[in-house]
């Protein structure tokens, strides 16, 4: 029977996770259960906070900082279940609850971080930190805690705190609405292809995925183009029907621009205005200055220098690539220019001709299940961990698979949930998240510490029943990328929850993920796991050579679409409150793109109305550049293995494990990288990797 807390029934399956591997028993938990639990957990957590803040004993690291680290276990568990399911398997009830909870959670966070008595205790410890006898990890936690409170308004006067809390609450509501609008546009769009001629140029594997997508959406026997990347991008690459490419591309590019209630453009305008005001309240020139103050980059100027260096090289290369495409169009007797919906199609033709390589030749060797095994095997060889699927462990959706993660001695290291396939209830993209972070403190279940429960979510297109799921090389990179993030969470080995796993600076967090992508193209990995889905034969060496030769093909295009998005993100968040007061998002975007000379043949990777990284929340706001910053690091980091002459060099892997994948936020990011590599890289490492030097 449900327990009773504060006169409200609470489903015990939320507070105590009794499923296999310590997972929640998802089948026993309803949306109403989550709402009831969070309604109780919020005031219960505030009561714990007030008890810490009003304690009569003098503040110590144990009675203040550690107490804060462990406060609110019911809130942590209920929130983890709710937010993860809301992103990966939502419904009308969950979306309504999300809209309700977003401002409530923001209000709650403000109440904690603006608690004057609590901050007084933290500040007293921080000011006396040199005399507390703390080890480096504990000192790091105290410093991060103090700075987090200051950045959340702890030092502001009452009036400014009230305004900041209101801003945070409104931003939470706007971010949720922004995200739900994109999902609505993506889940409702369907381009049905009923005539066989409309499938011209499409490989069999893509047609199978489109047939499965149509059937899933109630149109058996037909083929559907959806806005999931695993369908829309290959469709744009292979469809010889230019009018259909244009129709699908324009729908893809216009997500978030639906007039009426789903229009994200006024939402962006308000978000930009409120963020600028928030930064000013906290004493920063712009929101970009505020966000970058706690990163490796430090200042907007440093970010712009990196982005502008890449832009100069990438745009010049893209112009050469566009000329090649125009020549091909003309050679085929066509008289149209290169439009954005043409780029992938003609680029694939150029690549096939130049390198005798096309995706249709490669894809039969890229079976999703085999590449999952490749990612697991790579982790085993580098870090000694192994993965055992536990089919008796059920996740929140039948498609999600559960694995037990074992260390080199066979002890449980983590639980890993992998949710690979697209569905209308899942937001687009790919991400890593967690239900539970690793730490070594006493837990509320009567034990010591906890093992992490990590989640990977992707949006690959399903194959029809009985057929193998074949993915593109870009999909395979996404798989390895997100698994690199997952390893960052699973290999965490720290004492305190707040510095566990991916709790690092934004422009360092992409290093473990982007670095892990390198092992996908290590020849011995592909030769073991890239097996033809019909014959079982390993990928031919000749095909590997062609892949290597084509590795930097089309890099002008990919770096232009990324860098344009990063520059627009930075420009929005470098506005002062006065400049942001009445910004027109689309006019502003157009102005930034005109200033940098955006090629008309290419669009931003994420146009402003569907730039979820930046406007669904503030995680990557003024931070989209971080993929490139981490790219500089990962290009240099993999060179350490190349210099050792072995992609699995044991000594290099051990240092990588210790200083990058397992140290969490226990070290400053720059210090962690120096400990691993012995030096900091220059942007030249990335330019060489992208063949733009």
C-alpha positions as CSV (number, residue, x, y, z in Angstrom):
1,X,0.0,0.0,0.0
2,X,1.2,3.6,-0.6
3,X,3.0,5.2,2.3
4,X,1.6,8.4,3.7
5,X,3.8,11.5,4.0
6,X,2.5,14.9,4.9
7,X,-1.1,13.5,4.7
8,X,-0.6,12.5,1.0
9,X,-0.3,9.0,-0.3
10,X,3.1,8.3,-1.9
11,X,3.7,5.3,-4.1
12,X,6.6,3.4,-2.3
13,X,8.0,2.4,-5.7
14,X,9.1,6.0,-6.2
15,X,11.0,6.4,-2.9
16,X,12.5,2.9,-2.8
17,X,13.8,1.4,-6.1
18,X,13.3,-2.4,-5.8
19,X,13.7,-3.5,-9.4
20,X,16.5,-5.6,-10.7
21,X,19.9,-3.7,-10.6
22,X,18.3,-1.2,-8.3
23,X,16.1,0.3,-11.0
24,X,12.7,1.8,-10.3
25,X,9.8,-0.6,-10.9
26,X,8.5,1.6,-13.8
27,X,5.4,-0.5,-14.3
28,X,4.1,0.3,-10.8
29,X,4.4,4.1,-11.3
30,X,1.8,6.3,-12.9
31,X,1.9,10.0,-13.9
32,X,-0.4,10.7,-10.9
33,X,2.0,8.9,-8.6
34,X,4.9,11.1,-9.8
35,X,2.9,14.3,-9.3
36,X,1.8,13.3,-5.8
37,X,5.4,12.4,-4.9
38,X,6.9,15.6,-6.1
39,X,4.1,17.6,-4.4
40,X,5.3,16.0,-1.1
41,X,9.0,16.0,-1.9
42,X,9.3,19.7,-2.6
43,X,8.2,21.0,0.9
44,X,10.0,18.0,2.5
45,X,13.2,19.1,0.9
46,X,12.7,22.7,2.0
47,X,12.2,21.4,5.5
48,X,15.5,19.7,5.4
49,X,17.2,22.8,4.0
50,X,15.7,24.9,6.8
51,X,16.9,22.4,9.4
52,X,20.4,22.6,8.0
53,X,20.3,26.4,7.8
54,X,18.9,26.9,11.4
55,X,21.1,24.3,13.1
56,X,22.4,25.6,16.4
57,X,25.8,24.0,16.0
58,X,28.5,26.0,14.3
59,X,28.8,25.1,10.6
60,X,31.1,22.3,9.6
61,X,31.7,20.6,6.3
62,X,29.8,17.6,7.6
63,X,26.7,19.3,9.0
64,X,26.3,21.8,6.2
65,X,27.9,20.7,2.9
66,X,27.5,16.9,3.2
67,X,24.0,17.4,4.6
68,X,23.2,19.5,1.5
69,X,24.7,16.8,-0.7
70,X,22.3,14.2,0.8
71,X,19.2,16.3,1.2
72,X,16.0,15.5,-0.7
73,X,16.3,11.8,-1.6
74,X,12.6,11.5,-2.5
75,X,12.8,14.6,-4.7
76,X,15.9,13.3,-6.4
77,X,14.2,10.0,-7.2
78,X,10.9,11.3,-8.3
79,X,12.5,14.0,-10.4
80,X,14.8,11.6,-12.1
81,X,12.0,9.3,-13.1
82,X,9.7,12.1,-14.2
83,X,12.2,14.2,-16.3
84,X,13.7,11.2,-18.0
85,X,10.4,9.7,-19.1
86,X,9.1,13.2,-20.1
87,X,11.9,13.4,-22.6
88,X,11.9,9.8,-23.9
89,X,8.3,8.6,-23.7
90,X,6.0,11.5,-23.0
91,X,2.2,11.8,-23.3
92,X,-0.5,14.5,-22.8
93,X,-0.5,13.9,-19.0
94,X,3.3,14.1,-18.7
95,X,3.4,17.2,-20.8
96,X,0.8,18.9,-18.7
97,X,2.7,17.9,-15.6
98,X,5.9,19.2,-17.2
99,X,4.3,22.6,-17.8
100,X,3.2,22.6,-14.1
101,X,6.5,21.5,-12.6
102,X,8.9,23.6,-14.6
103,X,8.1,26.9,-12.9
104,X,7.6,25.1,-9.5
105,X,11.0,23.5,-9.7
106,X,12.6,26.9,-10.6
107,X,10.8,28.5,-7.7
108,X,12.1,25.7,-5.4
109,X,15.7,26.1,-6.6
110,X,15.5,29.8,-5.9
111,X,14.1,29.2,-2.4
112,X,17.1,27.0,-1.6
113,X,19.9,29.1,-3.1
114,X,18.5,32.3,-1.8
115,X,18.2,31.0,1.8
116,X,20.2,33.7,3.7
117,X,20.8,31.6,6.8
118,X,22.0,28.7,4.7
119,X,24.3,30.8,2.6
120,X,25.7,32.4,5.8
121,X,26.9,28.9,6.9
122,X,28.4,28.0,3.5
123,X,30.1,31.4,3.3
124,X,31.6,31.0,6.7
125,X,33.1,27.7,5.7
126,X,34.3,29.0,2.4
127,X,36.0,32.0,4.0
128,X,37.8,29.7,6.4
129,X,38.4,26.9,3.9
130,X,42.2,27.0,4.3
131,X,41.9,26.1,7.9
132,X,39.3,23.2,7.6
133,X,41.8,20.4,6.8
134,X,39.8,19.4,3.8
135,X,41.2,17.1,1.1
136,X,41.3,18.4,-2.5
137,X,38.0,16.8,-3.4
138,X,36.1,18.2,-0.4
139,X,37.7,21.6,-1.0
140,X,36.5,21.5,-4.6
141,X,33.0,20.6,-3.5
142,X,32.9,23.5,-1.0
143,X,34.2,26.0,-3.6
144,X,31.7,24.8,-6.2
145,X,28.9,25.0,-3.7
146,X,29.8,28.5,-2.7
147,X,30.1,29.7,-6.2
148,X,26.9,28.0,-7.2
149,X,25.0,29.9,-4.5
150,X,26.5,33.2,-5.5
151,X,25.7,32.6,-9.2
152,X,22.2,31.8,-8.1
153,X,21.7,35.2,-6.4
154,X,22.7,34.5,-2.7
155,X,24.5,37.8,-2.4
156,X,21.7,39.9,-3.9
157,X,19.4,42.2,-1.9
158,X,15.8,41.1,-1.3
159,X,14.3,43.1,-4.2
160,X,16.8,41.7,-6.7
161,X,16.4,38.2,-5.4
162,X,12.7,38.4,-5.9
163,X,13.1,39.6,-9.5
164,X,15.8,36.9,-10.2
165,X,13.5,34.2,-8.8
166,X,10.7,35.5,-11.1
167,X,13.0,35.5,-14.1
168,X,14.1,31.9,-13.4
169,X,10.5,30.8,-13.0
170,X,9.5,32.4,-16.3
171,X,12.5,31.0,-18.1
172,X,11.6,27.5,-17.0
173,X,8.1,27.8,-18.3
174,X,9.4,29.2,-21.6
175,X,12.0,26.5,-22.1
176,X,9.4,23.8,-21.5
177,X,7.0,25.4,-24.0
178,X,9.8,25.8,-26.6
179,X,10.7,22.1,-26.3
180,X,7.1,20.9,-26.5
181,X,6.4,23.0,-29.5
182,X,9.3,21.3,-31.4
183,X,8.1,17.9,-30.4
184,X,4.6,18.8,-31.6
185,X,6.0,19.9,-35.0
186,X,8.2,16.8,-35.4
187,X,5.6,14.2,-34.2
188,X,2.8,15.6,-36.4
189,X,4.7,15.9,-39.6
190,X,4.4,13.1,-42.1
191,X,5.2,13.1,-45.8
192,X,3.5,10.0,-47.2
193,X,4.8,8.6,-50.4
194,X,2.2,6.5,-52.1
195,X,3.6,6.2,-55.7
196,X,6.5,3.9,-56.3
197,X,8.2,6.6,-58.5
198,X,8.5,8.8,-55.4
199,X,11.0,6.3,-54.0
200,X,13.4,6.8,-56.8
201,X,17.0,6.7,-55.7
202,X,16.3,5.4,-52.2
203,X,18.3,2.4,-50.9
204,X,16.4,-0.6,-49.7
205,X,17.3,-0.1,-46.1
206,X,15.9,3.4,-46.1
207,X,12.7,2.3,-47.8
208,X,12.3,-0.4,-45.2
209,X,12.6,2.2,-42.4
210,X,10.2,4.5,-44.1
211,X,7.7,1.7,-44.5
212,X,8.0,0.8,-40.8
213,X,7.5,4.5,-39.9
214,X,4.4,4.7,-42.0
215,X,3.0,1.6,-40.5
216,X,3.7,2.8,-37.0
217,X,1.7,5.9,-37.8
218,X,-1.3,4.1,-39.1
219,X,-0.5,3.9,-42.8
220,X,0.5,0.3,-43.6
221,X,1.8,-0.5,-47.0
222,X,3.0,3.1,-47.6
223,X,6.3,4.9,-47.0
224,X,6.7,8.0,-44.8
225,X,9.3,10.7,-44.5
226,X,9.5,11.9,-40.9
227,X,11.6,14.6,-39.3
228,X,13.8,12.1,-37.4
229,X,17.4,12.5,-38.6
230,X,17.7,8.8,-39.3
231,X,15.0,9.2,-42.0
232,X,15.1,12.8,-43.2
233,X,18.9,13.1,-43.7
234,X,19.2,9.9,-45.8
235,X,16.1,10.9,-47.7
236,X,17.7,14.2,-48.6
237,X,20.9,12.3,-49.5
238,X,19.4,9.8,-51.9
239,X,16.0,10.9,-53.2
240,X,16.3,11.9,-56.8
241,X,12.9,13.7,-56.6
242,X,14.0,17.3,-56.1
243,X,10.5,18.6,-55.4
244,X,10.1,16.1,-52.6
245,X,13.5,16.9,-51.2
246,X,12.5,20.6,-51.1
247,X,9.2,19.9,-49.4
248,X,10.7,17.7,-46.7
249,X,13.7,20.0,-46.2
250,X,11.5,23.1,-45.7
251,X,9.4,21.3,-43.1
252,X,12.6,20.2,-41.3
253,X,14.1,23.7,-41.4
254,X,10.9,25.3,-40.2
255,X,10.3,23.4,-37.0
256,X,9.3,25.8,-34.3
257,X,8.0,28.4,-36.8
258,X,4.4,27.2,-36.8
259,X,2.2,30.2,-36.5
260,X,-0.1,30.4,-33.5
261,X,0.4,28.6,-30.2
262,X,3.4,26.6,-31.4
263,X,5.4,29.6,-32.6
264,X,8.8,29.6,-30.9
265,X,9.9,33.0,-32.2
266,X,8.2,35.2,-29.5
267,X,9.4,32.7,-26.9
268,X,13.0,33.2,-28.1
269,X,12.6,36.9,-27.9
270,X,11.5,36.8,-24.3
271,X,14.1,34.2,-23.3
272,X,16.9,36.4,-24.7
273,X,15.6,39.5,-22.9
274,X,15.2,37.7,-19.6
275,X,18.6,36.1,-19.7
276,X,20.3,39.5,-20.4
277,X,18.4,40.9,-17.4
278,X,19.4,38.0,-15.2
279,X,23.1,38.5,-16.1
280,X,22.9,42.2,-15.3
281,X,21.3,41.4,-11.9
282,X,24.2,39.1,-11.1
283,X,26.8,41.8,-12.1
284,X,27.8,40.5,-15.5
285,X,28.0,42.6,-18.7
286,X,26.0,40.0,-20.7
287,X,24.6,36.5,-20.3
288,X,27.5,35.2,-22.3
289,X,29.9,36.6,-19.7
290,X,27.8,35.0,-17.0
291,X,27.8,31.6,-18.5
292,X,31.4,31.6,-19.6
293,X,32.8,32.7,-16.2
294,X,32.8,29.1,-15.0
295,X,34.2,27.4,-18.1
296,X,37.6,26.7,-19.7
297,X,36.9,29.4,-22.3
298,X,36.3,32.1,-19.7
299,X,35.3,34.9,-22.0
300,X,33.2,35.6,-25.1
301,X,36.2,37.0,-26.8
302,X,38.1,33.6,-26.5
303,X,35.1,31.8,-27.9
304,X,34.7,34.2,-30.8
305,X,38.4,33.8,-31.6
306,X,38.0,30.1,-31.9
307,X,34.8,30.3,-33.9
308,X,36.1,32.9,-36.3
309,X,39.2,30.9,-36.9
310,X,37.1,27.9,-37.8
311,X,34.7,30.1,-39.9
312,X,37.4,31.5,-42.0
313,X,38.8,28.1,-42.9
314,X,35.4,26.3,-43.2
315,X,33.7,28.9,-45.3
316,X,36.5,28.9,-47.8
317,X,36.4,25.1,-48.0
318,X,32.6,25.2,-48.3
319,X,32.8,27.6,-51.3
320,X,35.1,25.0,-53.1
321,X,32.6,22.3,-52.2
322,X,29.7,24.3,-53.5
323,X,31.5,24.9,-56.8
324,X,32.0,21.2,-57.2
325,X,28.3,20.6,-56.7
326,X,27.4,23.3,-59.2
327,X,29.6,21.8,-61.8
328,X,28.0,18.4,-61.3
329,X,24.5,19.9,-61.6
330,X,25.5,21.6,-64.8
331,X,27.1,18.4,-66.1
332,X,23.9,16.6,-65.6
333,X,22.1,19.2,-67.8
334,X,20.3,20.9,-65.0
335,X,20.0,24.7,-64.8
336,X,19.2,25.2,-61.1
337,X,21.7,26.6,-58.5
338,X,22.7,24.6,-55.4
339,X,19.9,25.0,-52.9
340,X,20.1,23.7,-49.3
341,X,17.9,20.7,-50.2
342,X,20.3,19.8,-53.0
343,X,23.6,19.8,-50.9
344,X,23.4,16.3,-49.4
345,X,22.1,14.7,-52.7
346,X,24.8,16.1,-55.0
347,X,27.5,15.9,-52.3
348,X,26.9,12.1,-52.0
349,X,27.2,11.9,-55.8
350,X,30.5,13.8,-55.7
351,X,31.8,11.6,-52.9
352,X,30.8,8.4,-54.8
353,X,32.6,9.5,-57.9
354,X,35.7,10.9,-56.2
355,X,36.3,8.0,-53.7
356,X,34.2,5.3,-55.4
357,X,32.3,5.2,-52.1
358,X,28.7,5.7,-51.2
359,X,26.5,5.1,-48.1
360,X,24.6,2.4,-49.9
361,X,27.8,0.4,-50.2
362,X,28.7,0.9,-46.6
363,X,25.4,0.6,-44.8
364,X,24.9,-3.2,-45.2
365,X,28.0,-3.5,-42.8
366,X,26.6,-1.2,-40.2
367,X,24.2,-3.3,-38.1
368,X,23.0,-1.5,-35.0
369,X,23.4,-4.5,-32.8
370,X,26.9,-5.1,-34.0
371,X,27.9,-1.5,-33.4
372,X,26.5,-1.6,-29.9
373,X,28.8,-4.6,-29.3
374,X,31.7,-2.6,-30.8
375,X,31.1,0.3,-28.3
376,X,30.9,-2.2,-25.4
377,X,34.1,-4.1,-26.5
378,X,36.0,-0.8,-26.9
379,X,35.1,0.1,-23.3
380,X,36.2,-3.3,-22.2
381,X,39.6,-3.0,-23.9
382,X,40.2,0.5,-22.7
383,X,38.7,0.5,-19.2
384,X,38.1,-3.1,-18.2
385,X,34.3,-2.9,-18.0
386,X,31.9,-5.4,-19.5
387,X,28.1,-5.3,-20.3
388,X,25.6,-8.1,-19.6
389,X,22.0,-7.6,-20.9
390,X,19.4,-8.2,-18.1
391,X,16.2,-8.9,-19.9
392,X,14.3,-9.4,-16.6
393,X,15.0,-5.8,-15.8
394,X,12.2,-3.6,-17.4
395,X,12.7,0.0,-18.3
396,X,10.0,2.7,-19.0
397,X,9.4,1.5,-22.6
398,X,9.6,-2.0,-24.2
399,X,12.2,-0.7,-26.7
400,X,14.6,0.3,-23.9
401,X,17.2,-2.3,-23.0
402,X,18.9,-2.8,-19.6
403,X,22.5,-3.8,-19.1
404,X,24.5,-4.6,-16.0
405,X,27.9,-3.0,-16.1
406,X,30.7,-5.0,-14.4
407,X,34.2,-3.9,-13.5
408,X,37.4,-5.9,-14.2
409,X,36.8,-8.0,-11.0
410,X,33.2,-8.8,-12.0
411,X,31.6,-6.4,-9.4
412,X,28.7,-4.3,-10.4
413,X,29.9,-0.9,-11.6
414,X,26.6,0.6,-13.0
415,X,23.3,-0.1,-14.7
416,X,22.9,1.1,-18.3
417,X,19.6,1.7,-20.0
418,X,19.8,2.1,-23.8
419,X,16.8,3.5,-25.7
420,X,17.7,3.5,-29.4
421,X,14.6,3.9,-31.6
422,X,12.6,6.9,-32.7
423,X,8.9,7.3,-31.7
424,X,6.4,10.1,-31.6
425,X,6.5,10.2,-27.8
426,X,10.3,11.0,-27.8
427,X,11.9,14.3,-28.4
428,X,14.4,14.3,-31.3
429,X,18.1,14.1,-31.1
430,X,20.3,12.0,-28.9
431,X,21.4,12.4,-25.3
432,X,22.8,10.9,-22.2
433,X,21.1,11.3,-18.8
434,X,21.0,9.5,-15.5
435,X,18.5,8.2,-13.0
436,X,21.1,8.0,-10.2
437,X,24.6,9.4,-9.9
438,X,27.6,7.6,-8.4
439,X,28.9,8.7,-5.0
440,X,30.5,7.1,-1.8
441,X,28.5,8.8,0.9
442,X,26.0,7.1,3.2
443,X,22.7,6.7,1.4
444,X,19.1,6.9,2.7
445,X,18.6,3.2,2.1
446,X,21.0,2.3,4.9
447,X,24.0,1.6,2.8
448,X,27.2,3.3,1.7
449,X,27.4,5.1,-1.6
450,X,25.4,4.2,-4.8
451,X,26.2,2.9,-8.2
452,X,25.1,5.0,-11.2
453,X,22.1,4.3,-13.4
454,X,22.8,5.9,-16.8
455,X,20.6,6.4,-19.8
456,X,21.4,6.7,-23.5
457,X,18.5,7.9,-25.7
458,X,18.7,8.0,-29.5
459,X,16.3,8.2,-32.5
460,X,17.3,5.6,-35.0
461,X,14.7,4.4,-37.5
462,X,13.3,1.0,-36.8
463,X,13.5,-1.8,-39.5
464,X,10.4,-3.9,-40.2
465,X,10.0,-6.9,-37.9
466,X,12.6,-9.7,-38.6
467,X,15.0,-7.4,-40.5
468,X,18.3,-6.0,-39.1
469,X,18.5,-2.4,-38.2
470,X,21.0,-0.8,-40.5
471,X,22.3,2.6,-39.7
472,X,24.5,5.3,-41.4
473,X,28.0,6.1,-40.4
474,X,26.7,9.4,-38.9
475,X,24.3,7.3,-36.8
476,X,27.2,5.1,-35.7
477,X,29.2,8.2,-34.6
478,X,26.1,9.3,-32.6
479,X,26.0,5.9,-31.0
480,X,29.7,6.1,-29.9
481,X,29.3,9.8,-29.0
482,X,26.5,9.2,-26.6
483,X,28.1,6.1,-25.2
484,X,31.2,8.2,-24.4
485,X,29.0,10.4,-22.3
486,X,27.5,7.3,-20.7
487,X,30.9,6.0,-19.8
488,X,31.7,9.4,-18.2
489,X,28.7,8.8,-15.9
490,X,29.3,5.0,-15.4
491,X,33.0,5.2,-14.7
492,X,32.7,8.0,-12.2
493,X,34.7,7.4,-9.0
494,X,34.2,10.3,-6.6
495,X,32.9,10.8,-3.0
496,X,30.3,13.5,-3.5
497,X,27.2,13.5,-5.7
498,X,27.5,17.1,-6.9
499,X,30.8,16.4,-8.7
500,X,29.9,13.0,-10.0
501,X,30.1,11.9,-13.6
502,X,29.4,14.7,-16.1
503,X,29.3,17.5,-13.5
504,X,32.1,19.3,-15.2
505,X,32.4,22.6,-17.1
506,X,30.3,22.7,-20.3
507,X,33.2,23.0,-22.7
508,X,34.9,19.9,-21.1
509,X,31.8,17.7,-20.9
510,X,32.0,16.9,-24.6
511,X,35.5,15.6,-24.5
512,X,34.7,12.1,-23.3
513,X,32.0,11.8,-25.9
514,X,33.8,13.2,-28.9
515,X,37.0,11.4,-28.0
516,X,35.2,8.1,-27.9
517,X,34.0,8.6,-31.5
518,X,37.6,8.1,-32.7
519,X,37.5,4.4,-31.8
520,X,34.6,3.8,-34.2
521,X,37.0,4.2,-37.1
522,X,39.9,2.3,-35.7
523,X,40.3,-0.4,-38.5
524,X,40.5,-3.4,-36.1
525,X,37.2,-2.3,-34.5
526,X,35.4,-2.1,-37.8
527,X,36.9,-5.3,-39.1
528,X,35.6,-7.2,-36.0
529,X,32.1,-5.6,-35.8
530,X,31.2,-4.2,-39.2
531,X,29.8,-7.4,-40.6
532,X,27.6,-7.7,-43.7
533,X,24.0,-8.3,-42.6
534,X,23.5,-11.0,-45.2
535,X,26.8,-12.8,-45.5
536,X,28.4,-12.1,-42.1
537,X,31.6,-11.1,-43.9
538,X,33.8,-8.5,-42.4
539,X,34.0,-5.1,-44.1
540,X,36.5,-5.4,-46.9
541,X,39.9,-3.7,-46.4
542,X,39.4,-1.9,-49.7
543,X,36.3,-0.3,-48.3
544,X,38.1,0.8,-45.2
545,X,40.7,2.5,-47.3
546,X,38.0,4.3,-49.2
547,X,36.4,5.4,-46.0
548,X,39.7,6.7,-44.7
549,X,40.4,8.6,-47.9
550,X,36.9,10.2,-47.7
551,X,37.1,11.0,-44.0
552,X,37.4,14.7,-44.4
553,X,35.1,15.0,-47.4
554,X,32.4,17.7,-47.0
555,X,34.0,19.2,-43.9
556,X,33.5,22.7,-45.2
557,X,29.7,22.1,-45.1
558,X,29.6,20.4,-41.7
559,X,31.8,23.0,-40.0
560,X,29.9,25.9,-41.6
561,X,26.5,24.7,-40.5
562,X,27.8,24.1,-37.0
563,X,29.9,27.3,-36.6
564,X,27.0,29.4,-37.9
565,X,24.8,28.0,-35.2
566,X,27.5,28.6,-32.5
567,X,28.0,32.2,-33.7
568,X,24.3,33.0,-33.6
569,X,24.0,31.5,-30.1
570,X,26.9,33.6,-28.9
571,X,25.6,36.7,-30.6
572,X,22.1,36.4,-28.9
573,X,23.7,36.0,-25.5
574,X,26.3,38.8,-26.0
575,X,23.5,41.4,-26.1
576,X,23.2,43.8,-23.2
577,X,19.8,44.2,-21.5
578,X,19.2,47.4,-23.6
579,X,20.0,45.6,-26.9
580,X,18.0,42.5,-26.0
581,X,14.9,44.5,-24.9
582,X,13.1,44.3,-28.2
583,X,15.0,41.8,-30.3
584,X,13.4,40.2,-33.4
585,X,14.9,36.7,-33.4
586,X,14.7,36.0,-37.1
587,X,15.8,39.4,-38.1
588,X,18.7,39.1,-35.6
589,X,19.6,35.7,-36.9
590,X,19.6,37.0,-40.5
591,X,21.8,39.9,-39.5
592,X,24.4,37.7,-37.9
593,X,24.5,35.3,-40.8
594,X,24.8,38.2,-43.3
595,X,27.7,39.7,-41.3
596,X,29.6,36.5,-41.4
597,X,28.8,35.8,-45.1
598,X,26.7,32.7,-44.6
599,X,26.6,30.7,-47.9
600,X,23.1,30.7,-49.4
601,X,23.5,26.9,-50.2
602,X,23.8,26.0,-46.5
603,X,21.6,26.7,-43.5
604,X,22.4,26.7,-39.8
605,X,22.5,23.2,-38.2
606,X,19.9,24.4,-35.7
607,X,17.8,27.5,-36.8
608,X,16.8,29.6,-33.8
609,X,13.1,28.4,-33.5
610,X,14.2,24.8,-33.0
611,X,17.6,25.4,-31.4
612,X,16.8,23.2,-28.5
613,X,20.3,23.0,-27.1
614,X,20.1,26.7,-26.4
615,X,16.4,27.6,-25.8
616,X,14.8,24.4,-24.3
617,X,16.9,25.2,-21.2
618,X,20.1,27.1,-20.5
619,X,22.5,24.1,-20.5
620,X,24.1,25.0,-23.8
621,X,23.1,28.6,-24.0
622,X,26.2,30.7,-24.9
623,X,27.7,27.2,-24.9
624,X,27.0,25.6,-28.2
625,X,30.6,26.4,-29.1
626,X,31.7,23.8,-26.5
627,X,31.5,21.0,-29.0
628,X,34.2,22.8,-31.0
629,X,36.2,23.6,-27.8
630,X,36.1,20.0,-26.8
631,X,36.9,19.1,-30.4
632,X,40.2,20.8,-29.9
633,X,40.8,18.7,-26.8
634,X,39.6,15.4,-28.4
635,X,41.8,15.8,-31.5
636,X,44.8,16.3,-29.3
637,X,43.8,13.6,-26.8
638,X,43.5,10.8,-29.4
639,X,47.0,11.8,-30.7
640,X,48.3,10.4,-27.3
641,X,47.2,7.0,-28.4
642,X,48.6,7.5,-31.9
643,X,51.9,8.6,-30.4
644,X,51.9,5.4,-28.3
645,X,51.4,3.4,-31.5
646,X,48.3,1.6,-30.2
647,X,44.7,2.8,-30.1
648,X,44.3,0.7,-26.9
649,X,47.6,1.5,-25.3
650,X,47.2,0.4,-21.7
651,X,49.2,3.2,-20.0
652,X,47.5,5.9,-22.0
653,X,44.1,4.3,-21.3
654,X,44.8,4.2,-17.6
655,X,45.6,7.9,-17.5
656,X,42.5,8.7,-19.6
657,X,40.4,6.6,-17.2
658,X,41.8,8.3,-14.1
659,X,41.8,11.9,-15.1
660,X,39.0,12.2,-17.7
661,X,36.4,9.5,-17.4
662,X,36.4,8.8,-13.6
663,X,37.3,12.1,-12.0
664,X,34.0,13.9,-12.5
665,X,34.2,17.5,-11.3
666,X,36.8,16.7,-8.6
667,X,39.5,18.5,-10.5
668,X,39.5,21.7,-12.5
669,X,39.0,20.8,-16.2
670,X,42.2,22.3,-17.3
671,X,44.1,20.6,-14.5
672,X,42.5,17.3,-15.4
673,X,43.5,17.6,-19.1
674,X,47.0,18.6,-18.2
675,X,47.3,15.5,-15.8
676,X,46.2,13.3,-18.7
677,X,48.1,14.9,-21.6
678,X,50.9,16.9,-20.0
679,X,50.0,20.0,-22.2
680,X,47.1,22.0,-23.5
681,X,46.4,21.8,-27.3
682,X,46.0,24.6,-29.8
683,X,43.2,25.0,-32.3
684,X,45.6,23.6,-34.9
685,X,44.9,20.1,-33.6
686,X,41.2,20.5,-34.6
687,X,42.0,22.1,-37.9
688,X,44.3,19.2,-38.8
689,X,41.7,16.7,-37.8
690,X,39.1,18.4,-40.0
691,X,41.7,18.9,-42.8
692,X,41.2,22.6,-42.7
693,X,44.7,23.6,-41.7
